[in-house]
Amino acid sequence: MVWRDNFRNLSEEEKVVFELFEHCSLCDFFPCEQINSYLQYGSNNPESDSFSYNPDERSCHIRHWIQISCTPSVQLPSDKVVYVADGIGDHYQIDLKRNKDIDRWESSQPVVISAQTGSGKNYFIENVLVEHVRKLNHKNRTRHKILILSNRIALRLQMADRLNNKHLNEDGNENKIYSPNDNVDVMSYQSFVRRLDTMKVRQGKLKDRRPLYLFVICDEAHYFASDAMFNPYTDKTLFNITRIFDEAIRVYMSATPYECLEHIMRHEATAVSQATTGVFYHFARNYSYLNAKYYSELDELKEIIESSGNENWLIFLDNKKKCQTLKAELEEISTLKGRVYAVSAESKDDEVYQRMVVEERIDVFIRGKHGEILPKIRVLIATSVIDNGVNFRNIQNVVTSDISRVKTLQMLGRARVAKGERVTHYIKRFTEDELTFRIDKLKEQQDVYHDYRTSSKGNQLWFREKYCYGIEENWKNTKHWFGRNDGFLDKLFPNDIAVSLVDSLVPTYKSILEEMQRSDPAELPGQKYLEYQLSWLGKKYSRENDITLKDKDEGLKSLLEFLNSYADNNNKIFASDQGKFKEELAGLIDNTFGKQDKNSRTYGSSKINRIFEEHNIGYGIEQVRETTGKRQTYWTIVKSSSTAQRGDNNA
């Protein structure tokens, strides 16, 4: 097995940091990228008294592993990475005689490879480990294999294609086991959980056979947690991997492993005979190739996309309806007509999408119905169907819209960069309404789990009637939140990983929302959390990269010019003109500060004055009555003493 290194001496700077992160004080793996991101957030927000929005994040799971730092102590140049094959060394070179006196992997010790996308995890498996198994088989006259499990059909196609060294003409069937060569089988996690008996036979669990698989690779292992909220079988999948392959060496690979570590540890400890402390290989992250920009609404990006020439865009949204809507809107732009493609889970059998996956690029040549060559795709809009593991090269822009750190980093990882290339990352700023919506949905899921626990574990008739046969929304949710033993509704079971995540996310999102509610009304909503998001990438907020703020600055300029035109000319706005005035003014206000009242298209004078005061506009509406003639009442726009200063600040 691989042994733990001795704890190193702490520097004075590290001792100071340990005062903030007590859970690191006994850890021989410090600092990790989580701590680095917390320190970056603290640098971004020196007045903040917290380093994380998660109340439970002080209990770190990395400390329970044997940690191997695979990054040199000397600072590497920004365009350099340490590749997985170099960092692991010869630990993978097992001896079938299982000599336990040398530093080598063995079945009682799970392995985690934590490395940034593009650092050669797949290369190590497909070129180094596969070759090692081939040599072992020749030397020992055996027929052992590696099993590679992946979480997306598209990822499995890319992996199988690389191993086979030629393009595949497969149908993307999830239920198949693909064998690109004599030493490897590739299948999806979904296929594995449907074919447990087959895998038990192959691994000698049901018949008196020698185990087929020496290594089982759980690629993109964060799948067990990241997909748990909509796939009820991820915990069951992990449970069976550790039990069926307890005699194989189980390798969990991910760029974002932290969310799933607790669950891997739980199953490994209970399933594997003489289980020993797992080994955790860590490779430092480097996001210097990213140019981060920030947006609030997709409309802010349309003009940027239109004017970006022949640059390619990868845009992630959270549901397929939004994908189709954005596709239709972008294709209204003449230069993008026919050059936007939207993909969802239903696209897995689409020929164009499969070509993109196999060729690892979105700008593939496409032929029309009559054999003509169509314009290359420039914009690929996707749901999370491709947010894990799939590679696309020649991407210049990535748009993310997820609040989760794991999902955001995985989405970024889909754009593979060559040396010297840069990618612009457009990261979404979230609002109170969006957080409230997420919290309400999570609490709804919590309530369903509570109903299950109080109904004799789902066997009570009332639970099934409510959640399996009742209103459509209930049973649609239930099929994502509960698995079915043997397919029967009276044998429901929850995904324990999802239950754990829901209980963790509710207080996390509440703390984010509470901070938003405490923020200065004049500040853009979600600003503090945006800076926290940037800390994941080691970035610091920059006003010049804020697209929303740039748009609002332009909007504010237009608003002030509009108000000034009335104030300078002493215009009187009579009742007959106030409707048109309020519509035009409401448009300028909403464009500058966002919608101020969801239930009203325009605003009255009192509301307008409150908005102006809240945002220090320097103007106000006064209601005046004529002293002669018909003595009509009218509005007039007046300047306050702060008007000149406001204009200077936004010049």
KEMI-840899 format. One record per residue: residue in one letter; x, z, y of N, C-alpha, C in turn. Coordinates in steps of 0.2 Angstrom, whole numbers, plus 2048, in hexadecimal, padded with zeros to 3 digits. Last residue first. Layout:
AXZYXZYXZY
...
This chain:
A79E7B592D7A07AF9307A37AA92B
N79A7C192A7987BC9257997B5928
N79D7CA93379F7CB92D79E7C6928
D7977C593F79F7C593E7A17C5937
G78A7C893C78C7C193D7937C093C
R78B7D693D7897D393778B7CB937
Q78E7D794B7937DA9467917D693F
A7827D39517897CF95278E7D194D
T7797DC94C7787D594A77F7D194B
S7787E994F77D7E894A77D7E0948
S76E7EA9597757EB95B77A7E9956
S7627DD9547647E495576B7E5957
K7577D195B75D7D395875E7DA959
V7467CC95574B7CF95A7517D1957
I7397C195573F7C39517447C6957
T7287C495572E7C29597347C5955
W7177C095271D7C39507237C0955
Y7077C595C70C7C09597127C4956
T6F67C59616FC7C995E7017C495B
Q6EF7C09706F07BF9696F67C3967
R6E87BF97C6EB7C597A6EC7C5972
K6E47B49826E07B697D6E27BC97A
G6EA7B99926E77B498E6E37B7988
T6F77C69916F27C29946EF7BD990
T6FF7CD9886FC7D198D6F77CD992
E7007CB9777007C897D6FC7CC982
R7087D796C7027D496F7037D1976
V7147D695F7137D796670C7D4967
Q71F7DD9537187DA9547167DB95B
E72F7D894E72B7DC9527247D9953
I73B7D89417357D49447317DA948
G74D7D79437477DA9417417D6944
Y75E7D793F7587D49427527D8940
G7687DC9377697DC93E7647D8942
I76A7DE92976A7D792C76B7D7933
N76C7E89207707E89267707E1929
H7647E991576A7E591476E7E491B
E75A7F291975E7F39137657EF912
E7557EB9247597F192575D7F391F
F74F7E091E7557DF9237597E5924
I7467E691674B7E29137517E1918
R73E7EC9207417F091B7477ED918
N7397E092673D7E592A7417EA925
I7317DB91B7377D891E73C7DC922
K7277E591A72C7E49157327E0917
S7217E39277247EA9257297E991F
S71D7D69267227D892B7257DE929
G71C7D09147197D291B71E7D591F
Y7227C290B7227C990D71F7CB913
T71C7B88FC71F7B990371F7C1905
R7197BA8EF71C7B48F171F7B48F8
S7197C88E57177C58EC71C7BF8ED
N71E7CF8DB7177CE8DB7157CA8E1
K72B7D28DC7297CE8D77227CB8D7
D7347D28EA72E7D58E872B7D08E2
Q7417CD8EC7407D38EF7397D78EC
K74C7C38E47457C48E57447CB8E7
G75C7C28ED7587C28E77517C48E9
F7627C08F97627C78F675F7C78EF
T7627B28FC7677B68FE7687BC8FA
N7567AD8F775C7A98F67627AD8F7
D74D7B68FD74E7B68F67547B28F4
I74E7B290B7507B99087517B9901
L74A7A590A7517A690C7537AD90A
G73D7A69067417A29027497A4904
A7387AE9107387B190A73D7AD905
L7387A591B73C7AB91B73D7AE914
E72E79C91773579991873A79F918
E7237A49167257A091072D79E911
K7227A99237237AE91E7267AA917
F71F79D92A7257A192C7277A5926
K71379A92471879592371F799925
G70B7A592970C7A392271279F921
Q70C7A59377107AA9337107A892C
D70579C93F70C79A93D70F79F938
S6FA7A39426F979D93F6FF79A93C
A6FF7AF9496FC7AF9426FB7A993E
F70E7AA9517077AC9517057AC94A
I71D7AD95671A7AB9507137AE94F
K7277A89637217AC96271E7A995B
N7387A89677327A496472D7AA962
N7447A996E73E7AE96F7377AB96D
N74F7A396B74A79F96E7447A3970
D7567AC9637597A996A7547A596E
A74D7AF95874F7B495D7527B1964
Y74D7A39517477A69547487AB95A
S75A7A194E75679B95175079E955
N75D7AC9477607AB94D75C7A6951
L7577AA93B7547AF93F7577AE946
F75E79F93675779E9377557A393C
E76B7A493676A79F93A76379E93B
L7697AE92C76B7B093376A7AA938
L7677A59217627AA9237637AC92A
S77379E91F76D79B92176779F924
K77B7A991C77C7A59227767A1924
L7757AD9107757B29167767AE91D
G7797A29087727A490A7717A8910
E7877A390878479D90B77C79E90D
D7877B090278A7AF9087877A990C
K7817AC8F677E7B18FA7817B1901
D78B7A48F07847A18F27807A68F7
K7957AD8EF7967A78F378F7A48F5
L78F7B68E67917B88ED7927B28F2
T78F7AE8DB7897B18DE78A7B38E5
I79C7AC8D87987A68DA7917A98DD
D7AA7B38DB7A37B58DA79F7AF8DD
N7B77B18DE7B57AE8D87AE7B08D7
E7BA7B88EA7BA7B18EA7B87AD8E4
R7B97C68E67B47C38E97B47BB8E9
S7BE7CB8D67C07C78DC7BA7C48E0
Y7C27D88CB7BD7D48CF7C07D18D5
K7CE7D58BE7CC7D98C47C77D58C8
K7D07D58AC7D07D28B37CD7D78B8
G7D17D789F7D77D98A37D77D68AA
L7C67D58987CA7CF8997D17D189D
W7BE7E089A7C07DE8937C57D9893
S7BD7E18A87C27E58A57C37E389E
L7B17D98AA7B87D68AC7BE7DA8A9
Q7A87E38A77A97DD8A37AF7DA8A4
Y7AA7EB8B27AB7EE8AB7AC7E88A6
E7A57E38BC7AC7E58BC7AE7E88B5
L7987E38B879C7DD8B87A37DE8B8
Y7947F08BB7957EE8B47997E78B3
K7957F08C97997F48C579A7F28BE
Q78A7E68CB7917E58CD7967E98C9
G77D7E68C97817E58C37887E58C5
P7787DF8D87767E28D277B7E18CD
L7837E08E777F7DB8E277E7E08DB
E77E7EC8F37837E98EE77F7E58E9
A7747F18FA7777EB8FD77C7E88F8
P7717FD8F376C7F78F376F7F18F6
D77D8048E977B8038F07777FC8F0
S77880B8DA77C8078DE7798068E5
R7708128D17738168D67778128DB
Q76C8088C876780B8CD76A80F8D2
M7788058C17758008C67708038CB
E7798118BA77E80F8BF77B80A8C4
E76D8108B276E8158B77738148BC
L7728058AA76C8048AF76C8098B4
I77C80A8A377D8058A77788048AC
S77581489C77A8168A177C8118A6
K76D80C89476A81189976F81389E
Y77680688C77280289176F806896
T77A81288477F80E88877B80A88E
P76E81787E77181B884776817888
V76C80B87676780D87B76A811880
L77780986E776804873771807878
S77681286377C81286877A80E86E
D76A80F85D76B81685F771816864
V76E80285976880385E76980A861
L77880485077A80185677480285B
S77280B84577780E84977880B850
V76980184176680784376B80B847
A7727F783D76E7F684376B7FC846
I7777FD83277C7FB8377787FA83E
D76C7FE82976F80482C774803832
N75F7F582A7667F382A7697FA82D
P7517FB81F7547FA82675C7F8825
F7477F481274D7F98147507F781B
L7397F380873C7F180E7427F680F
K7307F07FD7377F27FC73B7F1802
D7257EA7FF7247F17FE72B7F47FC
L7287DC8007267E08067267E8805
F7357D57F672F7D97F772E7DD7FD
G7427D07F473D7CC7F87367CF7F9
D74A7D87EF7477D47EA7427D07EE
N7497E27FD74B7E27F67477DD7F2
R74A7DC80D7457DD8077497DC800
G74F7E381D7507DF81774B7E0812
F74A7E482D7497E782774B7E1821
W74B7DD83974D7E383974D7E7832
H7457D083774C7D083A74F7D8839
K7397D383373D7CF82F7447CE831
T7347DA83E7357DD83873A7D9834
N7317D08487377D58497397D8842
K7267CA84272C7C68447327CA845
W71D7D48417207D283B7267CD83C
N71B7D684F71D7DB84B7207D9845
E7167CA85471C7CC85771F7D2852
E7097C984D70F7C484C7157C784E
I7027D88477027D384C7097CF84B
G7037DB8357007DC83C7017D6841
Y70B7DB82A7057D782A7017D7831
C7167E382D7177DD8297117D8829
Y7137ED8357197EA83771A7E3832
K7067F38317087F283870D7ED839
E7077F28237017EF8267037EE82E
R7127FA8217127F381F70C7EF822
F70E8068257148038287147FC827
W70380981D701808824707805827
L70880B810704805812703804819
Q71981080E71281281070E80B812
N72680D80C72180C80771A80D808
G72F81081672C80A816727808810
K73381E814738818813734811812
S72882581772B82581072F81F80F
S727824825722821820724820819
T73082782D72B82C82D725829828
R73981C82D73B82282B736827829
Y73081383473381282D73581882A
D72F81884172981783C72B816835
H73D81784473A81D84473381D83F
Y73E80984574280D84073F81483F
V735807850733804849737808844
D73C80D85A73581085873380D851
Q74780585B74880C85974180F857
Q7417FA8607447F985A745800857
E73D7FF86D7387FC86873B7FC861
K74A80187274580787174080586C
L74E7F48747517F886F74D7FE86D
K7457EF87D7457EC8777487F0872
D7487F78887417F88857417F587E
I7557F388A7547FA88874D7FB885
R7537E688F7577E78897567EE886
F74C7E889B7497E489574D7E688E
T7557EF8A274F7F28A074C7EF89A
L75F7E58A47617EB8A075A7EF89E
E7587DC8AC75A7DA8A575C7E08A1
D7557E48B774F7E18B37527DF8AC
E7627E68BC75E7EC8BA7587E98B5
T76D7D98B77687DC8BC7657E28B8
F77E7D38B57777D58B27737D98B7
R7877C48B67867CB8B977F7CC8B7
K7917BA8AA78A7BC8AD78A7C38B0
I79F7B08AD79C7B68AA7967B98AE
Y7A77A28A97A27A58AE79E7AA8AA
H7B879E8A87B37A28A57AE7A58AA
T7C27908A67BE7948AB7B87988A7
V7D178F89E7CA78F89D7C77938A3
R7E078689C7DD78B89F7D578A89F
E7EF7828937E87818957E5787898
G7FC78688F7FB7838957F4782898
K7F878287E7FD7858837FC78288A
A7E678187B7ED77F87A7F278287F
V7D978B8777DD78887C7E4786879
R7C878A8717CF78B86F7D3787874
A7BA7928747BE78D8777C578E876
R7B579D86D7B379786A7B779186E
G7B87A98747BD7A786E7BB7A086C
L7AD7AB87B7B37A987F7B87A6879
M7A57B18717A37AB8757A97A7878
Q7AC7BD86F7AC7B886A7AA7B186C
L7AB7C387B7B17C18797B17BC873
T79D7C587B7A07C18807A77BF87E
K79A7CD86F7987C686F79B7C2875
V7A17D98737A37D586D7A17CE86D
R79B7DD87F7A27DB87F7A47D7879
S78A7D888378F7DB87E7967D887F
I7837D088C7857D788E78A7DA88A
D7857BF88E7837C488A7867CB88C
S7887B28927827B68957807BB891
T7957A78977927AC89378D7B0896
V79C79789779779B89B7957A0896
V7AC78F8997A77938957A3797899
N7B578089B7B078589E7AC788899
Q7BC7778947BF77A89A7BB77F89E
I7C17738847BC7768887BF77988E
N7C976E87A7C876A8807C276C884
R7C277486B7C777386F7C576E875
F7B97808627B877A8667BE77A86B
N7B57898537BA7878587B878185C
V7AC79784E7AD79084E7B178E854
G7AC7A684F7B17A284B7B179B84B
N79D7A88567A27AB8527A67A684E
D7937A285D7977A686179C7AA85D
I78A79885979179685879579B85C
V77E79F85A77F79C853787799853
S77A7A48667807A78627817A485B
T77779486D77579B86C77B79E868
A77E78887977D78B87277A792872
I78277987F77E77F88177C78287A
L78E76F88578B77187F788778880
V79276188E78F76888F78C76A888
R79675488B79A758890798760890
I79774887F79374E881798752886
K79973788479B73D880798743883
P78C72A88379172E886793735883
L78C72087378972487978E72887C
I78E71186C79171786E78E71A874
E78170986278470A868788711869
G77870985778070985678470985C
H76B70C85A76D705859775704858
K76B71985D76771685776970F855
G77C71D86177571D86277171A85C
R78A72885D78772185D77F72285D
I79673186579073186278D72A862
F7A573A8657A273386679C733862
V7A674A86C7A77458667A373F868
D7A97568747A974F8767AA74A871
I7AB76286D7A476086F7A4759871
R7B576685F7B57648667AD761867
E7B87668517BA76C8557BA76985D
E7B475E8477B975B84B7BB760850
V7AA7668417B076483D7B5761842
V7A176884D7A476E8497AB76C845
M79D75B8507A17608557A5765851
R79775884479D7548467A175884B
Q78C76184579176183F79875E841
Y78575B85078876285078E76384B
V78174F84A78674F850789756851
E77975384077F74F83E78474F844
D77276283C77375D841779759840
D77176E835771768831772761836
K77177883F77677883A777771836
S76777984976C77384A771773844
E76078584875D77F845762779845
A76878D85076878E849765788845
S76D78185D76A78885B76B788853
V77277886B77377A864770781863
A77276A87677077187577077386D
Y77B760880779761879777769879
V77D75388C77C75B88B77975B884
R77D74688F78374988E78375188D
G77174089477473F88D77A74288B
K7767428A47717408A077473D899
L77F7468AD77F74A8A777A7478A2
T77E73F8B978473E8B57847428AF
S7717428BD77273C8BA77973B8B6
I7687508B876E74E8BC7707488B9
E7607538AE75D7508B476274E8B9
E76775A8A57677538A476374F8A9
L7657678A976C7648AB76B75C8AA
E7587698A575A76A8AC7607668AE
A75976889775576489B7577648A2
K76277389576476C893760767897
L75A77E89976077C89C76377589B
T75177D88E74F77D89575577B89A
Q75877F88375577988475377888B
C75D78C88576278788475E780885
K75179488575579388C75A78D88B
K74E79287874978F87D74D78F884
K75879987175879287175378E876
N7607A687A75B7A487575A79C876
D76B7AA8817697AE87C7637AC878
L77979E8837737A18867707A5880
F78979788878579C88377F79F887
I79178888A78C78D88D788791888
L79E77F88D79B78388879778888A
W7A37708947A077689579D77988E
N7B176589A7AC7678957AA76E896
E7B375A8A87B47608A47AF76289F
N7B274F8B07B174E8A87B37548A4
G7AA7578BD7AD7518BB7AC7508B3
S7A37618C37A97638BF7AC75D8BC
S7977608C979D75E8CD7A375F8C9
E78E7668C078D75F8C279475C8C5
I7927738C079376F8BA7927688BC
I78F7778CD7967778CA7977738C4
E7817768CD7857718D178D7718CF
K77E7808C377C7798C27817748C6
L78078D8C57867898C27847828C2
E7767938CA77C7948CF78178F8CC
D76C7938C076C78E8C677278E8CA
L76F79E8B97727988B77717938BC
E7747AD8C276F7A88C07727A28BE
S7807B38C577A7B78C37757B38C0
Y7927B28C178C7AF8C47867B48C2
Y7A47B18C479E7B58C27987B28C5
K7B37AD8BB7AE7AC8C17A87AF8BF
A7C47AD8B67BD7B08B57B97AF8BC
N7CE7A38AD7CC7A48B47C57A78B4
L7D87A789F7D27A78A27D27A78A9
Y7E57A989B7E37A289B7DC7A189E
S7E67B78997E97B489F7E77AD8A0
Y7E37BF88E7DD7BB8917E07B8898
N7E97C58807EB7C28867E67BD889
R7EB7D38767E77CE8787EA7CB87F
A7F57D88687F37D886F7EF7D2871
F7F07DB8587F47D785C7F17D7863
H7F07E784A7EE7E58517F37E1855
Y7EB7EB83B7F07E783E7ED7E5845
F7E87F98327E57F58377EA7F283B
V7E37FE8227E97FC8267E67F782B
G7DA80D81B7DB80681D7E1804821
T7DE8198107DD8178177DF810818
T7D78168007DC8198047DB81680B
A7CD8197F17CE8167F87D381A7FC
Q7CB81B7E47D181D7E77D281A7ED
S7BF80E7E37C28137E07C98147E3
V7B480A7F07BA8087ED7BD80F7EA
A7A880F7F77A880A7F17AE8097ED
T7AA8188017A581A7FB7A58157F6
A7B381280A7B48198077B081B801
E7AD80680D7B38068097B480D806
H7A280A8157A180780E7A780780A
R7A88108207A381481C7A2811815
M7B18068257B380D8227AE81081E
I7A77FD8297AC7FB8247AF801821
H7A180583379D80382D7A2800828
E7AB80683D7A880C83A7A480B833
L7AE7F98407B37FD83D7B0803839
C7A67F28487A47F28417A97F683D
E7AB7F38557A47F48547A27F584D
Y7B87EE8557B77F58567B07F7854
P7BC7E08537BB7E484D7B87EB84F
T7BE7D28597BB7D885C7B87DD857
A7C57C98527C77CA8597C47D085C
S7C77CC8417C37CC8467C77CC84D
M7C67CE82F7CA7CB8357C57CA83B
Y7CA7D88217C57D78267C87D482D
V7CD7D68117D07D58177CB7D381C
R7CF7DE8027CA7DC8067CD7DC80D
I7D57DA7F27D77DC7F97D37D97FE
A7CB7DF7E47CE7DA7E87D17DD7EF
E7C37E97DF7CA7E87DC7CE7E27DF
D7B77E87E57BC7EE7E67C37EE7E3
F7AE7DF7E77B57DD7E87B97E37E9
I7A17E57E67A37E07E17AA7DE7E1
R7A37EF7F07A27F17E97A37EC7E4
T7A57E97FC7A97EE7FB7A97F07F3
I79A7DF7FC7A17DD7FD7A67E27FA
N78F7E87FD7907E47F77987E17F7
F7907ED80A78F7F18047917EE7FE
L78F7E18117957E58117957EA80B
T7827DE80E7877D980D78E7DD80D
K77A7E881477A7E780C7807E380A
D77D7E682177F7EC81E7807EC816
T7777DA82377E7DA8247817E1821
Y7697D782276D7D881C7747D981D
P7617D582D7607DB82A7657DC824
N7667CE83B7677CC8347667D3830
F7657D28487607CD8467617CB83F
M76E7DC8497687DD84D7637D884B
A77A7D88427757DD83F76E7DE843
D7837D184777D7CD8457787D2842
S78D7DA84B78A7D58507847D284E
A7917E183F78D7E484478A7DF849
F7957D78377917DC83478E7E0839
Y79D7CF83F7977CC83D7927D283A
H7AA7D38407A57D684479E7D4843
A7B17CA8387AE7D08357AA7D4839
E7B67BD8377B27BF83C7AE7C583A
D7B77BD8257B97BA82B7B47BC830
C7BD7C68197B77C681D7B97C4824
I7C47C080A7C57C08127BE7C0815
V7CB7C77FC7C47C57FF7C57C6807
F7D67C37F07D57C57F77CE7C37F9
L7D47C07E27D97C57E47D87C77EB
Y7C67BD7D87C97BD7DF7CE7C27E0
L7C37BE7CB7C57B87CD7C97B87D4
P7C77CB7BF7C57C97C67C77C37C8
R7C47C67AE7C97C97B37C67C77BA
R7B47CC7A67B97C77A87BE7CA7AD
D7A87D079F7AF7D279D7B47CD79F
K79B7D07AB79E7CD7A57A57D07A4
L7997D57B77937D57B37967D37AC
K7A57D57BE7A17DB7BF79B7DB7B9
G7AD7CA7C17AE7CE7BA7AA7D47BA
Q7AC7C27CB7B07C77CC7B17CC7C6
R7A27BA7C77A87B77C87AD7BC7C9
V7977C37C679A7C07C07A17BD7C1
K7957C67D37977CC7CE79A7C97C8
M7917BA7D87987BD7DA79A7C27D5
T7857B97D278A7B47D17917B67D2
D77E7C47D777F7C47D07857BF7CE
L77D7C07E57817C67E37837C67DB
R7797B67EE77C7B47E77807BA7E4
R7757BA7FA7707B77F67727B67EF
V7817BE80077C7C37FE7767C17FA
F7887B280178A7B77FD7857BC7FB
S7807AB80B7807A88047837AE7FF
Q7847B381677D7B281477C7B080D
Y7917B181778F7B88157877B7813
S7967A180F7937A58157917AC812
M7A679D80779E79E80779C7A280D
V7B37967FE7B07978057A8798805
D7C07987F47B97977F47B77997FB
V7D07927EF7CC7957F47C57937F3
N7D978B7E67DA7927E87D67967EC
D7D677E7E57D57827DF7D67897E0
N7CC77B7F47D17797F07D177E7EA
P7BF77D7F97C37777FC7C97767F8
S7B17807F37B77817F17BC77C7F3
Y7A27897F87A77837F97AE7857F7
I79378D7F379A7907F379E78A7F3
K78378D7FB78978A7F778F78E7F8
N7797908047797937FD77F7917F9
E77A78981077C79081077D793809
N77F77981277A77D80E77D78480D
G78476E81878477581C77F77A818
D78676281278076381577F76A818
E79675A81479275F81178B75F815
N7A275281579B74F816796754812
L7B075781E7AB7588197A575481A
H7C07508217BA7518237B575281E
K7CF75881A7CB75281C7C475481E
N7D57648167D975F81A7D575881B
N7CF76F8107CF76880C7D3763810
L7D177881A7D47798147D5773810
R7C97738247D17748257D477481F
D7BD77381E7BF76D8207C776D821
A7BA78181D7BB77C8177BE776819
M7BA78482B7BF7878267C0783820
Q7AF77D82F7B577C8327BB77E82E
L7A47828277A677B8277AD779829
R7A478F82B7A678E8247A8786823
L7A078E8387A67908377A978F830
A79378983579778583979F787838
I78D79482F78E78E82B79378982E
R7957A483279179E834792798830
N79D7AD82C7967AF82E7927AA831
S7A67AD81D7A57AB82479E7AC826
L7B27B18117AB7B28137AB7B181A
I7BC7AB8057BB7AB80C7B47AC80D
L7C57B07F77BE7AF7F97BE7B0801
I7D27A97EE7D07AD7F47C97AB7F5
K7D67AB7DC7D47A77E27D37AC7E8
H7DF7A87CC7DC7AC7D27DA7A87D8
R7E37A47C07DF7A07C47DB7A47C9
T7F47A57B97ED7A87BA7EA7A37BF
R8027A57B77FD7A17B37F67A47B3
N80A7AB7BF8077AF7BA8027AC7B6
K80F7A17C88147A57C58117A97BF
H80379A7CC8087977C880D79B7C4
N7FD7A57D27FA7A27CD7FF79E7C8
L8067A77DD8057AC7D88027AA7D2
K80579B7E480B79D7E080A7A27DB
R7F879D7E87F97977E48007987E0
V7F97A87F07F57A87EA7F67A27E6
H8017A27FB8037A87F77FF7A97F0
E7F87998007FF7967FD80179C7F8
V7EF7A18067ED79C8007F379A7FC
L7F77A78107F47AB80A7F27A7804
V7FB79C8188007A18157FD7A480F
N7EF79481B7F67918197FB796816
E7E479C81D7E379581A7EA792818
I7E87A88237E47A881C7E57A1819
F7EF7A382E7F27A88297EF7A8822
Y7E579C8347EB7998327EF79D82D
N7DC7A68387DA7A18337E079D830
K7E47AD8427E17B083C7E07AB836
G7EB7A884D7ED7A58477EA7A9841
S7E67AA85A7EC7AD8587EE7AC851
G7D97A685D7DF7A285F7E67A485D
T7D37B68627D17AF8607D77AA862
Q7DD7C485F7D97C08647D87B9860
A7DB7CF8517DF7CA8557DB7C6859
S7DC7DA8457D97D984B7DD7D5850
I7D97DB8357DE7D78397DA7D6840
V7D97E88297D57E582F7DB7E1833
V7D77EB8187DB7E981D7D77E6823
P7D57F980C7D37F48107D77F2816
Q7DC7FE7FE7DE7FE8057DB7F8809
S7DB7FB7F17D98027F37D98027FB
S7E27EF7EF7DB7EF7EF7D87F67F1
E7F07ED7FA7ED7EE7F37E67EF7F4
W7FF7E68027F77E78027F57E97FB
R80E7EF80380A7E98018037EB801
D81C7F68038177F58088147EF806
I81E7FE7F28207FA7F881A7F87FC
D8198057E881E8087EB8218047F1
K80F8007E080D8037E58138077EA
N80D7F07D98137F57DA8117F97E0
R8057E77D18027ED7D68077F27D6
K8077DC7CB8087E27C78077E87CB
L8057D27D48007D37CF8017DA7CB
D80A7D67E480D7D57DD8077D77D8
I8077CE7F48067D37EE8097D17E8
Q80A7CC80280E7C97FC80D7CE7F7
Y8067D180E8017CE80A8047CC803
H8117D681580D7DB8128087D780D
D81B7CE81B81A7CD8148157D2811
G8137CC82B8197CC8278187CA820
I80A7CE8358087D182F80F7D182A
G80F7C684080E7CD84180D7D183A
D80F7B983B8167BC83D8157C483D
A8027B68398077B583380D7B9835
V7FD7B78467FB7BC8418007BC83B
Y8087B58548037B384F8027B8849
V8077BA86480A7BC85D8067BA858
V8097AE8718057B386D8097B4867
K80C7A988280E7AB87C8097AF878
D8097A88908077A288B8097A3884
S80E7B38968077B28968057AD891
P81C7BB88C8197B68928127B5891
L81B7CC88781C7C58868197C188C
Q8257DA88881F7D788B8207CF88A
V82A7E287A82C7DE8808267DA882
S8257E786E8257EB8748277E887A
P81A7DB8668217DD8688207E286E
T80C7DF85C80E7DC8628157DF864
C8067E585280A7DF85080C7DB857
S8057F584C8057F18528097EB851
I7FB7FB8408017F88418017F3847
Q7F480A83B7F48058407FB802840
I7E98108307F080F8307F1809835
W7DA8178377DD8128347E5812834
H7D48208407D48218397D781C835
R7D581A84D7DA82084B7DA821844
I7CA81284E7D180F84D7D681484A
H7BF8188537C081784B7C681584A
C7BC82485F7BF81E85D7C081E856
S7B282C8697B382C8627B582685F
R7AE8278757B482C8757B682D86E
E7A28218757A881D8747AF821874
D7968268777998288717A0824870
P79182188379282888379682A87C
N79781388B79481588479681D883
Y79D80F896795810896793813890
S7AC81689B7A88128967A1814897
F7B381E8A37B68188A17B281389C
S7AD8268B27AD8258AB7B181E8A9
D7AD8288C07AF82E8BC7AF82C8B4
S7B481D8CC7AF81E8C67B28248C2
E7BC81A8D67B881F8D87B38218D2
P7C380E8D27C78158D27C281B8D3
N7C08028CA7BC8068CD7BF80D8CD
N7CB7FB8C57C67F78C97C27FC8CD
S7D18058BE7D58028C47D07FE8C8
G7C78078B47C980C8B97CD80A8BF
Y7C97FA8AE7C27FC8B17C38028B6
Q7D57FC8A97D47F68AE7CE7F88B1
L7D38068A07D88078A57D78028AB
Y7CA8008977C880589B7CC8078A1
S7D37F68927CD7F48967CA7FA89A
N7DC7FE88B7DE7FA8917D97F8895
I7D48038817D68088867D980488C
Q7D17F787A7CC7FB87D7CE800883
E7DE7F38767DB7F087B7D57F387E
C7E88038757E47FD8727E17F9877
P7F880A8797F180987A7EE803876
F7F88108687F681186F7FA80D874
F7F781785A7F681085C7F3810864
D7F78238557FE8208567FD818858
C7EE83085C7EE82985A7F482685B
L7EB83C8627EE83C85B7EE835858
S7E583886E7EB83C86E7EE83D867
C7D98318707E082D86E7E683286D
H7D08398747CF83786D7D583386B
E7D283B8827D484087D7D483E876
F7D683388E7D38318887D6836882
L7DB83A8997D583789A7D1835893
E7E783F8947E28448977DB841898
F7ED8338907EA83788B7E583D88E
V7F383089C7ED82C89A7E9830894
V7FE83989C7F98398A17F283689F
K80583489180283B8917FD83C896
E80982789680482889080182F890
E81382B89F80D8278A180782889C
E81C83189781983589C81283289E
S81A82A88681D82A88D81A82F891
L81C83287681883087C81C82F882
N82482C86782483186D82082E873
R81982785981F82685E81E82B863
F81682C84981482C84F81982C854
N81B82183C81C82783F819826846
D80F81683381681783781581E83A
R80881682380881882A80E81982D
W80A80981780A81081980A810821
V8017FF80C8057FF812804806815
M8048007FA800800800804800806
